[in-house]
Amino acid sequence: MKLLQSEAILKRLSIIQLIAYFGAWFSNIAIYTLLLNMKVSPEVVAFVAMLHFLSGVIQAPFSGVIIDSVKPKKLMLSLIVVEIFATIGLLSINEVSDLNFLYVLIFFKMAAASFYFTTEMSLLPKILDGDKLQKANELHSIIWSLSYTLGMAISGFVVYMLGVKIAFVLDALMFVVSFFLLLKLDIKVEVIKSGENILEMMRGTFSYLKQYPHALHLMLIHAFVGLTAFDALVALMVDQYYASVIATSLALGLLHSSRALGLVIGPIILGKWVNNKRMAYIFIFQALAVYVWAFFMHNFYLSLVASFIVGLFTTTLWSYTYTLLQKNIEEKYYGRIVAYNDMLFLGTAAFTSFMIGFLSTHDFSLEYTAFILGSGFIIGAIYFSWVVRTHNIKEII
């Protein structure tokens, strides 16, 4: 709270972020409810989940260059406009024949959301430093995680009470509010003009990563957090195990609500405890939490508890690894490195969504799929320990 009181720009950006990110994910439950009501195959559900992340992967090589060359406020306003029109377009989706248009709308909506996020995360280290930057990243990771899961959670109740179309309308209105809040914000950040064209800037980024390989290792470490992209898994769980117990939209909403609670409480408990030496334990705890979730998956009420436990460690994983990267790269490359970092993260999330759908259609149980995802964090713990031991990685504080 003290940080928000002393940093007016951060305070306004945080409010905008909460509304915009909330809106970015608010439509998801409506989309998944629509898909399940259409009786589409698990491959379609998984493909839609993958699209939410794939768009960010495809644009990353260019978005970083643009971020380092354009004033952030102008860019962020343009991206919100794209989200407004893509969300309004969702109102036209009614039947299976509209799926291709749905794919296009999701692609552009989430591409803009990812671009906006990358722009903002590149902006933070330009206006904050040291302990303030760490706290800002923790705050923004909480907001992102809260918006990601709580947005879908509340959407579940809205869809149940008011229907899919009303959820889309409310979503679009949230982006309109975000636009006008950002329009009134004065962001004074100098754009460093390198004199290079886009291809030269891209080549320069790869040269930088080759010269300083620790940056690439930190990007790969952060990418492990993409294994927590459980959207498709949760949707398939609801369809397979809970449909006879509770309404689809309510089940989706409650499961995401329980995880959202863990996402918020986790960094409050772990934020001051975690450091470079202890981070490997967070990876291990995340793995164990997913194992617990897999064990209790058949039981809806125990699954709610397990979802909360899963969320406890995710935000700390995300915020700490992100801050480590920001702390260990040069300011000139913030936009490009953060964009490639997000590309790897979103690529992992997209691959996770694809594998959930692939395994579910090849006679693998959802419990076994969750176990595989959990094991990925064990690999992450080993990899992180090796990077810290073999490279000069600065502590955050």
C-alpha positions in Angstrom: 0.0 0.0 0.0 2.9 2.4 0.8 4.4 1.8 -2.6 1.1 2.6 -4.3 0.7 5.8 -2.2 4.2 7.0 -3.2 4.1 6.0 -6.9 1.1 7.6 -8.6 1.8 6.1 -12.0 2.1 2.6 -10.6 -1.2 3.1 -8.7 -3.1 4.1 -11.8 -1.4 1.4 -13.9 -2.3 -1.2 -11.3 -6.0 -0.2 -11.4 -6.0 -0.2 -15.2 -4.2 -3.6 -15.1 -6.7 -5.1 -12.7 -9.6 -4.0 -15.0 -7.9 -4.8 -18.3 -6.5 -8.2 -17.3 -9.8 -9.1 -15.6 -11.5 -8.3 -18.9 -9.0 -10.3 -20.9 -10.0 -13.5 -19.1 -13.6 -12.7 -18.2 -14.9 -14.0 -21.5 -13.2 -17.4 -21.0 -15.9 -19.1 -18.9 -18.5 -17.9 -21.4 -16.4 -19.3 -24.2 -15.8 -22.7 -22.6 -19.5 -22.9 -21.5 -20.5 -22.2 -25.1 -18.1 -24.9 -26.4 -19.3 -27.5 -23.9 -23.0 -26.7 -24.7 -22.1 -27.2 -28.4 -20.8 -30.7 -27.4 -17.5 -30.0 -29.2 -14.6 -32.6 -28.9 -11.8 -32.3 -26.3 -9.5 -31.4 -29.1 -11.5 -28.2 -29.8 -11.5 -27.3 -26.1 -7.7 -27.8 -25.9 -7.2 -25.9 -29.2 -9.1 -22.9 -27.9 -7.1 -23.0 -24.6 -3.9 -23.2 -26.7 -5.0 -20.2 -28.9 -5.1 -18.0 -25.8 -1.4 -18.4 -25.4 -0.3 -19.1 -29.0 -1.1 -15.6 -30.2 1.5 -14.2 -27.8 4.1 -16.6 -29.1 3.7 -15.6 -32.7 3.9 -11.9 -32.2 6.7 -11.9 -29.7 9.7 -11.4 -32.1 8.1 -8.2 -33.4 6.3 -6.9 -30.3 9.6 -6.5 -28.4 11.1 -4.3 -31.1 7.9 -2.2 -31.3 7.9 -1.8 -27.5 11.5 -0.5 -27.6 10.6 2.0 -30.3 7.2 3.4 -29.5 5.9 5.4 -26.5 4.2 3.0 -24.1 0.9 4.9 -23.5 0.1 5.3 -27.2 0.8 1.6 -27.8 -1.2 0.4 -24.8 -4.2 2.5 -25.8 -4.2 1.0 -29.3 -4.1 -2.5 -27.8 -7.1 -1.9 -25.6 -9.1 -0.8 -28.7 -8.3 -4.1 -30.4 -9.5 -5.9 -27.3 -12.8 -4.0 -27.3 -13.7 -4.8 -30.9 -12.6 -8.5 -30.5 -14.7 -8.9 -27.4 -17.8 -7.3 -29.2 -17.3 -9.8 -32.0 -17.8 -12.7 -29.6 -21.5 -11.7 -29.5 -21.9 -13.2 -33.0 -20.8 -16.7 -32.0 -23.8 -19.0 -31.7 -23.2 -22.4 -33.3 -20.5 -24.9 -34.4 -20.3 -23.3 -37.8 -19.0 -20.1 -36.2 -15.9 -21.8 -34.7 -13.4 -20.5 -37.2 -14.5 -16.9 -36.5 -14.3 -17.7 -32.8 -10.7 -18.8 -33.3 -9.8 -15.5 -35.1 -11.4 -13.4 -32.4 -9.6 -15.2 -29.6 -6.3 -14.9 -31.4 -6.6 -11.1 -31.8 -8.1 -10.6 -28.3 -5.3 -12.5 -26.5 -2.6 -11.2 -28.8 -3.5 -7.7 -27.8 -3.7 -8.7 -24.1 -0.3 -10.4 -24.3 1.2 -7.4 -26.1 -0.2 -5.0 -23.5 1.2 -7.1 -20.6 4.7 -7.2 -22.2 4.6 -3.5 -22.7 3.7 -2.8 -19.1 6.3 -5.3 -17.7 8.9 -3.5 -19.9 7.8 -0.2 -18.5 8.1 -1.1 -14.8 11.9 -1.3 -14.6 12.1 2.1 -16.3 10.1 3.8 -13.6 11.1 1.7 -10.5 14.2 0.0 -9.2 15.5 -2.3 -6.5 13.0 -3.3 -3.7 10.3 -1.1 -5.3 10.6 -3.1 -8.6 10.3 -6.4 -6.7 7.3 -5.3 -4.8 5.7 -3.9 -8.0 6.3 -7.2 -9.8 4.8 -9.1 -6.9 1.8 -6.7 -7.0 1.4 -7.1 -10.7 1.8 -10.8 -10.6 -0.9 -11.0 -8.0 -3.2 -8.8 -10.1 -2.4 -10.9 -13.2 -3.0 -14.1 -11.4 -6.1 -12.8 -9.7 -7.5 -11.4 -12.9 -6.6 -14.7 -14.7 -8.5 -17.0 -12.4 -10.9 -14.7 -10.5 -12.0 -13.2 -13.8 -13.0 -16.6 -15.0 -14.5 -17.4 -11.6 -16.8 -14.5 -11.4 -17.6 -15.0 -15.1 -18.8 -18.5 -14.2 -21.4 -17.0 -11.9 -22.4 -14.3 -14.4 -22.8 -16.9 -17.1 -24.9 -19.0 -14.8 -27.2 -16.1 -13.7 -27.3 -13.9 -16.8 -26.0 -15.9 -19.8 -23.1 -16.0 -22.2 -24.0 -12.8 -24.2 -24.3 -10.6 -21.1 -20.8 -11.8 -20.0 -19.4 -10.7 -23.4 -21.1 -7.2 -23.1 -19.7 -6.7 -19.5 -16.3 -7.7 -20.7 -16.3 -5.1 -23.5 -17.4 -2.4 -21.1 -14.5 -3.2 -18.8 -12.1 -2.5 -21.6 -13.8 0.8 -22.4 -13.3 1.9 -18.7 -9.6 0.8 -18.9 -9.2 2.9 -22.1 -10.4 6.2 -20.5 -8.4 5.6 -17.3 -5.2 5.1 -19.3 -6.0 8.1 -21.6 -5.9 10.5 -18.6 -2.5 9.1 -17.3 0.7 11.0 -17.9 3.6 8.6 -18.5 6.9 10.3 -19.0 9.3 7.6 -20.2 12.1 8.3 -22.7 12.2 6.0 -25.7 15.8 5.1 -26.5 16.3 5.5 -30.2 18.9 3.0 -31.4 18.9 4.0 -35.1 18.6 0.4 -36.0 15.8 -1.1 -38.2 13.6 -4.0 -37.0 15.9 -6.8 -38.4 19.0 -5.2 -36.9 17.3 -4.9 -33.5 16.3 -8.5 -33.6 19.8 -9.6 -34.5 21.1 -7.4 -31.7 18.9 -9.2 -29.2 20.2 -12.6 -30.3 23.8 -11.3 -30.1 23.1 -10.1 -26.6 21.7 -13.5 -25.5 24.7 -15.2 -27.0 27.0 -12.9 -25.1 25.1 -13.2 -21.8 23.6 -16.7 -21.8 22.4 -16.3 -18.2 19.5 -14.2 -19.6 18.4 -17.1 -21.8 18.6 -19.5 -18.9 16.4 -17.2 -16.8 13.9 -16.9 -19.7 13.7 -20.7 -19.8 13.3 -21.0 -16.1 10.4 -18.6 -16.2 8.8 -20.6 -19.0 8.3 -23.5 -16.6 5.5 -21.4 -15.0 3.6 -22.0 -18.2 2.9 -25.6 -17.0 0.3 -24.0 -14.8 -2.0 -23.3 -17.8 -4.7 -25.6 -16.5 -7.7 -24.1 -18.4 -8.3 -27.0 -20.6 -7.7 -29.5 -17.8 -10.2 -27.8 -15.6 -12.8 -27.6 -18.4 -12.3 -31.4 -19.1 -12.5 -32.2 -15.4 -15.8 -30.4 -15.1 -17.2 -32.1 -18.2 -16.0 -35.6 -17.2 -16.4 -35.7 -13.4 -18.6 -32.9 -12.1 -21.4 -32.4 -14.7 -23.8 -34.5 -12.7 -22.9 -32.7 -9.4 -23.1 -29.0 -10.3 -23.8 -26.7 -13.3 -20.9 -26.4 -15.7 -20.4 -22.6 -15.4 -20.6 -22.8 -11.5 -18.1 -25.7 -11.3 -15.7 -23.8 -13.5 -16.2 -20.6 -11.5 -15.7 -22.3 -8.1 -12.6 -24.2 -9.2 -10.9 -21.0 -10.5 -12.1 -19.1 -7.4 -10.3 -21.5 -5.1 -7.1 -21.3 -7.1 -7.4 -17.5 -7.2 -7.5 -17.4 -3.4 -4.3 -19.4 -3.3 -2.7 -17.1 -5.9 -3.3 -14.1 -3.7 -2.4 -15.6 -0.3 0.8 -17.4 -1.6 3.1 -14.4 -2.1 1.9 -12.9 1.2 3.3 -16.0 3.0 6.3 -16.7 0.7 7.3 -13.3 -0.6 9.8 -12.4 2.1 11.1 -16.0 2.5 12.1 -16.8 -1.0 15.5 -16.0 -2.5 17.8 -17.6 -5.0 18.9 -20.4 -2.7 15.3 -21.3 -1.7 13.6 -20.9 -5.1 14.1 -24.5 -6.0 11.9 -25.5 -3.0 9.1 -23.4 -4.5 9.3 -25.5 -7.7 9.2 -28.7 -5.7 6.2 -27.5 -3.6 4.4 -26.6 -6.8 5.0 -30.2 -8.1 3.7 -31.7 -4.9 0.6 -29.5 -4.9 -0.2 -30.7 -8.5 0.2 -34.3 -7.3 -2.3 -33.7 -4.5 -4.7 -32.2 -7.0 -4.4 -35.3 -9.3 -5.0 -37.6 -6.3 -8.3 -35.8 -5.3 -9.5 -35.0 -8.8 -12.5 -37.3 -8.8 -14.0 -35.6 -5.8 -15.3 -32.0 -6.6 -15.1 -30.7 -3.0 -11.6 -32.1 -2.3 -10.5 -30.8 -5.7 -11.5 -27.3 -4.6 -9.1 -27.6 -1.7 -6.4 -29.0 -3.9 -6.9 -26.1 -6.4 -6.2 -23.7 -3.6 -3.0 -25.5 -2.7 -1.9 -25.4 -6.3 -2.4 -21.7 -6.4 -0.3 -21.0 -3.3 3.0 -21.4 -5.1 2.2 -20.2 -8.6 2.4 -16.4 -8.1 5.7 -16.6 -6.3 7.1 -18.7 -9.0 6.0 -16.3 -11.6 6.9 -13.0 -9.9 10.3 -14.1 -8.6 11.6 -15.6 -11.9 10.3 -12.5 -13.8 12.0 -10.1 -11.5 15.3 -12.1 -11.7 15.2 -11.6 -15.4 14.5 -7.9 -15.2 17.3 -7.5 -12.6 19.9 -9.3 -14.8 19.5 -7.6 -18.2 20.4 -4.2 -19.6 17.7 -1.5 -19.9 18.3 -1.1 -23.6 17.0 -4.6 -24.2 14.0 -4.6 -21.8 11.3 -4.7 -24.4 12.9 -7.3 -26.6 14.1 -9.6 -23.9 10.7 -9.4 -22.0 8.9 -10.1 -25.3 11.0 -13.2 -26.0 10.6 -14.2 -22.3 6.8 -14.0 -22.7 7.1 -15.9 -26.0 8.7 -18.8 -24.2 6.3 -18.6 -21.3 3.2 -18.5 -23.5 4.8 -21.2 -25.8 5.0 -23.5 -22.7 1.4 -22.6 -21.8 0.2 -23.3 -25.4 2.1 -26.6 -25.5 0.6 -27.5 -22.1 -2.9 -26.9 -23.4 -2.2 -28.9 -26.5 -0.8 -31.9 -24.5 -3.8 -31.9 -22.2 -6.1 -32.3 -25.2 -3.8 -34.8 -27.0 -3.4 -37.0 -23.9 -7.2 -36.9 -23.1 -8.0 -38.2 -26.6 -5.4 -41.0 -26.4 -6.8 -42.8 -23.4 -4.6 -41.0 -20.8 -6.6 -40.1 -17.6 -6.8 -36.5 -16.5 -5.1 -37.6 -13.2 -2.1 -39.0 -15.2 -2.0 -35.8 -17.3 -1.8 -33.7 -14.1 0.9 -36.0 -12.7 3.0 -35.3 -15.9 2.6 -31.6 -15.5 3.6 -31.7 -11.8 6.7 -33.6 -12.7 7.8 -30.8 -15.0 8.3 -28.6 -11.9 10.8 -31.2 -10.5 12.8 -30.7 -13.7 12.4 -26.9 -13.1 13.9 -27.2 -9.6 16.9 -29.1 -10.9 17.5 -26.7 -13.7 17.1 -23.6 -11.5 19.6 -25.0 -9.0 22.1 -25.6 -11.8 21.7 -22.1 -13.2 22.2 -20.4 -9.9 25.3 -22.6 -9.2 27.0 -22.1 -12.5 26.1 -18.4 -13.4 26.5 -15.1 -11.7 22.8 -14.4 -11.0 22.2 -11.3 -9.0 19.8 -11.5 -6.0 16.7 -9.3 -6.4 17.5 -7.2 -3.3 
